[in-house]
Amino acid sequence: MPRTRPRDAHGRARVTERMFSIIWPRPMPPALSNISLIRATDDDISFLSALADHPEVEPFLAVGSGDEDVLRGLVSDGGTDRGPRGLFVIRSPEGELVGGLALSVVNHRSRICELSRLMIRPEKRRTGIASAAARLACRTVLVDHSFHRIQLEVYGDNLGAQALFAHVGFVREGTRRRAYWRRERWLDGVQFGMLAEEFVLNPR
């Protein structure tokens, strides 16, 4: 009898770090072994909007990331069958909402997906949750949907995010110099990417 994917209390399919360890063999700390990435619903919009607008989170996201109408559009977009796209919440082993992220398909023909809006509640930072969620996103894109590439961009002064994505296995691919006017100054955009074969062959 075929296995069925684990589901949360609302019946929504979830990807867990335990499932992910089949591809990424390095064991996760016990506290992170059941971090879940779950497709967001309209009920999650308020939480994600408030988190994106939090003063410790908002400066490091694209302008308008907390706009509720935009977030609802991402939720609706996730209902299609055209690849790994949509808005996701990050849930702790205790069932607590601790963050969120978004995936969007930027090129169907070349199977390229973009990761954005990765955000964690400030009090939950530096616990490994962000890296666990990023790895789950990579698995969703590169394994579950057989995409060729996942990519992202962060502000040049967000050194924490740059270190996090490098640790997960992304390759720094380039810099768009002074690309964004943010926080009353010009900021670089630092670009990262990971290919499907790098995800499988280079566990971190």
C-alpha positions as CSV (number, residue, x, y, z in Angstrom):
1,M,0.0,0.0,0.0
2,P,1.6,3.4,-1.0
3,R,2.7,5.7,1.8
4,T,0.7,8.9,2.3
5,R,2.3,12.2,3.2
6,P,1.9,13.4,6.8
7,R,-0.9,15.9,7.3
8,D,-1.5,18.6,9.9
9,A,-4.6,19.0,12.1
10,H,-6.4,20.7,9.2
11,G,-5.7,17.9,6.8
12,R,-3.1,19.8,4.8
13,A,-0.1,17.9,3.4
14,R,3.2,18.8,5.1
15,V,6.8,18.2,4.4
16,T,8.8,17.4,7.5
17,E,12.6,17.5,8.2
18,R,12.4,13.8,8.9
19,M,11.3,13.1,5.4
20,F,13.9,15.5,4.1
21,S,16.7,13.5,5.8
22,I,16.3,10.8,3.2
23,I,17.9,13.2,0.7
24,W,20.0,15.3,3.2
25,P,21.6,12.6,5.4
26,R,23.1,14.8,8.1
27,P,20.9,14.4,11.1
28,M,19.1,17.5,12.5
29,P,19.1,18.3,16.2
30,P,16.1,16.6,17.9
31,A,14.4,19.9,18.6
32,L,14.3,20.6,14.8
33,S,13.4,17.0,13.6
34,N,9.8,17.8,13.1
35,I,9.8,21.4,11.7
36,S,7.0,21.5,9.1
37,L,6.5,23.6,6.0
38,I,2.7,23.8,5.3
39,R,0.8,25.6,2.6
40,A,-0.7,28.7,4.1
41,T,-4.5,29.4,4.0
42,D,-6.5,32.6,4.5
43,D,-6.4,31.9,8.2
44,D,-2.7,32.4,8.3
45,I,-2.7,35.8,6.5
46,S,-2.9,37.9,9.7
47,F,0.0,36.1,11.3
48,L,2.2,36.4,8.2
49,S,1.3,40.0,7.6
50,A,2.1,41.0,11.3
51,L,5.4,39.1,11.2
52,A,6.4,40.7,7.9
53,D,5.6,44.2,9.4
54,H,7.5,43.5,12.6
55,P,10.2,46.2,13.1
56,E,12.9,43.5,13.4
57,V,11.8,41.7,10.3
58,E,10.4,44.3,7.9
59,P,13.7,46.1,7.1
60,F,15.2,42.9,5.6
61,L,12.2,42.0,3.3
62,A,11.2,43.6,0.1
63,V,8.9,46.7,0.5
64,G,5.3,45.7,0.9
65,S,6.0,42.1,1.9
66,G,3.3,42.3,4.6
67,D,0.5,43.6,2.3
68,E,-2.4,41.3,3.1
69,D,-3.9,41.5,-0.5
70,V,-0.5,40.4,-1.9
71,L,-0.3,37.5,0.6
72,R,-3.8,36.4,-0.3
73,G,-2.8,36.3,-3.9
74,L,0.1,34.1,-3.0
75,V,-2.2,31.7,-1.1
76,S,-4.5,31.5,-4.2
77,D,-1.6,31.0,-6.5
78,G,-0.5,28.0,-4.5
79,G,-3.7,26.2,-5.5
80,T,-2.5,25.6,-9.0
81,D,-0.7,22.5,-10.2
82,R,1.9,24.3,-12.2
83,G,4.8,23.7,-9.9
84,P,6.2,24.7,-6.5
85,R,4.6,28.0,-5.8
86,G,2.6,29.7,-3.1
87,L,2.8,30.9,0.5
88,F,3.9,28.6,3.3
89,V,3.9,28.7,7.1
90,I,6.7,27.2,9.2
91,R,5.3,25.2,12.2
92,S,7.3,24.0,15.2
93,P,7.1,20.4,16.5
94,E,4.7,21.8,19.1
95,G,2.3,23.1,16.4
96,E,3.3,26.7,16.9
97,L,3.6,29.1,13.9
98,V,7.1,30.4,13.9
99,G,7.6,31.8,10.4
100,G,6.8,31.8,6.8
101,L,8.2,31.8,3.2
102,A,7.1,32.1,-0.4
103,L,8.0,30.1,-3.5
104,S,7.3,31.3,-7.0
105,V,8.0,29.8,-10.4
106,V,10.0,32.3,-12.5
107,N,10.6,30.0,-15.6
108,H,8.4,27.0,-16.2
109,R,10.4,25.8,-19.3
110,S,13.7,25.9,-17.5
111,R,12.2,24.7,-14.1
112,I,13.4,27.7,-12.0
113,C,11.9,28.6,-8.7
114,E,12.5,31.6,-6.5
115,L,12.5,31.5,-2.7
116,S,11.4,34.8,-1.0
117,R,9.9,36.1,2.2
118,L,11.8,33.7,4.5
119,M,11.0,35.2,7.9
120,I,11.2,33.8,11.5
121,R,9.7,35.3,14.7
122,P,12.5,37.3,16.2
123,E,12.5,35.3,19.5
124,K,13.0,32.1,17.5
125,R,16.0,33.2,15.6
126,R,19.4,31.5,16.0
127,T,17.7,28.2,16.8
128,G,18.2,26.5,13.4
129,I,14.6,26.9,12.4
130,A,15.4,29.2,9.4
131,S,18.0,26.8,7.9
132,A,15.7,23.8,8.5
133,A,12.8,25.6,6.7
134,A,15.1,26.6,3.8
135,R,16.2,23.0,3.4
136,L,12.6,21.9,3.3
137,A,11.9,24.5,0.7
138,C,14.8,23.1,-1.4
139,R,13.4,19.6,-1.1
140,T,10.0,20.7,-2.1
141,V,11.3,22.4,-5.2
142,L,14.2,20.2,-6.3
143,V,12.9,16.8,-5.3
144,D,9.1,16.8,-4.9
145,H,8.7,18.9,-8.1
146,S,11.8,17.8,-9.9
147,F,12.8,21.4,-10.6
148,H,16.3,22.2,-12.0
149,R,17.1,25.3,-9.9
150,I,16.1,27.4,-6.8
151,Q,17.3,30.9,-6.4
152,L,16.9,34.0,-4.2
153,E,18.3,37.4,-3.5
154,V,19.0,39.2,-0.2
155,Y,20.1,42.7,0.7
156,G,23.9,43.3,0.7
157,D,23.9,44.3,4.4
158,N,21.9,41.3,5.5
159,L,25.0,39.3,6.5
160,G,23.1,36.9,8.6
161,A,20.9,35.8,5.8
162,Q,23.9,35.4,3.5
163,A,25.6,33.2,6.0
164,L,22.5,31.1,6.5
165,F,22.0,30.4,2.8
166,A,25.6,29.6,2.3
167,H,25.4,27.1,5.2
168,V,22.3,25.5,3.6
169,G,24.2,24.9,0.4
170,F,23.4,27.8,-1.9
171,V,26.1,29.2,-4.0
172,R,26.7,33.0,-4.1
173,E,26.4,33.8,-7.8
174,G,26.7,37.5,-8.1
175,T,25.9,41.0,-6.9
176,R,23.6,43.6,-8.3
177,R,25.4,46.8,-7.2
178,R,23.3,49.4,-5.5
179,A,20.1,47.9,-6.9
180,Y,17.6,48.8,-4.1
181,W,16.8,52.1,-2.4
182,R,16.0,50.8,1.1
183,R,16.3,52.3,4.6
184,E,17.4,55.7,3.1
185,R,20.3,54.3,1.2
186,W,21.3,52.2,-1.8
187,L,21.8,48.5,-1.1
188,D,23.3,45.8,-3.2
189,G,21.3,42.7,-4.1
190,V,23.3,39.5,-3.4
191,Q,22.1,36.5,-5.5
192,F,22.2,32.9,-4.5
193,G,21.3,29.7,-6.4
194,M,21.2,26.0,-6.0
195,L,20.9,23.3,-8.7
196,A,19.2,20.0,-8.1
197,E,22.4,18.0,-8.3
198,E,24.1,20.3,-5.7
199,F,21.2,19.7,-3.3
200,V,21.7,15.9,-3.5
201,L,25.5,15.8,-3.6
202,N,26.5,18.5,-1.1
203,P,24.8,17.9,2.2
204,R,25.5,20.4,4.9
